[in-house]
């Protein structure tokens, strides 16, 4: 029997862009999702920091998976805001999202994006909030 985390990991694996980035889902359930990816040179911008688009991707996907952990599948991001707080450097990028409110048609979620150092110490790099929409006929 497949666990909810294994089911969600299968969905992530079906996303070509997520595979390209090497993203992995490490937690999924009860309105929470954690997405991680290894920081590599090809994900950095010209000053050596992880590109903001990569942080935004991590937040976006974590937000949508958190919504899915609360209300099921058939969801898409309707809107997302992100504030970049510090440059992301280190070995791992981690996006931890949780549901704030789950309605019938929209789910509002928040996400913290951290960079983990080689020693595993987290640094908060970005915060995001997103609205996730239920697709017609889903649920």
N, C-alpha and C positions, 0 to 999 in steps of 0.2 A: 504494500500500500504506500502511496506517495504522500509525504508530509506536505503541509502548506509551503514550507520553505523550499522543498524540492520542486514543487509545482511552479513557484515563482521563479526559481533559478532556471527552469526550463523556458519560461517566457523571456527572461533576460537573454538567455542563450540564442533565442530565435531572432534577436535584434542584431542585424549585421553591424551597425555602428558600435553597439556595446561590445561585441566580439572584437572589433578593430581596436578599441581602447583597452580591452582586457578587463572589463568591469566584472565584478562578482558581487552577488547579493549574500550577505553574511547573517542577516537577521530579517525576519518577516513574520508579522503576526500582531494581533491586538492593536491595529492602527499605527504600527511602527515598522519602518524599513531602514536597513543600513546597507549602503552600497559602497564598495571600496574599489580602488584601482591603484596599481603600482605607478609611482612617478618615474617617468622615463624621459630621456633627453628629447625625444620627438614630441612630447607634450608640453614643452617649455616655450616661452616667448623669447625675444632677443636679449632680455636681461637675466635669463636663467630661471625665472619663476614659472610655475605652472600657468599655462594660458588661461585667461578668464573664461573662455568658452568651455574649457574642460571642467572648471568649477561649476559653471552654469549647467552643463550636461549632467554632472553628478547630482546636483540639487534637483533638477527637473525630474530625472528618473527616480530618485529616492522619494520625492514628493508623490509621484504617481503610484509607486509601489506601496507607500504608506496608505494612500487612499484605498488601493486594492485590498490591503490587509484588513481594512475596516468594512468595505462594502462589496467587494467582489470585482470581477473583471469587466471589460468593456468601457474603459476609461481613457480619456485623453486630457492633456494639460490645456486649460482654457486661458490661463494667465499666470505669469511668474514675475516676481520682483526679486532682485538679488542685490545685496550690498557687499562689496569687497572690503574687508577690514585690514588684512595684512597679506603680503605676498606668500604664496604657497611654495614651500620648499620641503625637502625631506625624502622619505622613501614611500609613503603611502598617503593617498587622499581618501578621506572617509566622509561620507554624507549620511547624516542620521536625521531622518524625517519622522514626524508624528502628526497625527490628525488632530486638528483643533476642533472642528465641527463637521460632522457628516450629515448632509441633507440628502433628499431624494435625488436631486439633479446635480448638485455641486458638493464637493468636499474641499474644505479649506485645511491646508497643512502648512507646517513650518519645518525648516531644515537648517541644521548647523553643518557647515563644511569645515573639516579640520585637516591639517597636514600633520602626519605623524613623523617625528624625527627618527633617525636610525636607532635611537634608544627607546622608541615607542612613545615619546612624550607628545601630547597633542597641542597644536596651536590653532586656535579658531581663526579661520581665514575669511569666511563669508557666512552670511545668514540670508535665508531666502524664505519667501512665503509664496504659496501657489494655490490656485483654484483649479480643481480637477473636475471635469465634466463627465457625466454619464452619457455614453452614446445612446441614441434612440434604439429601443429594443433590447438594450443590455440589462443585465442583472438577472 
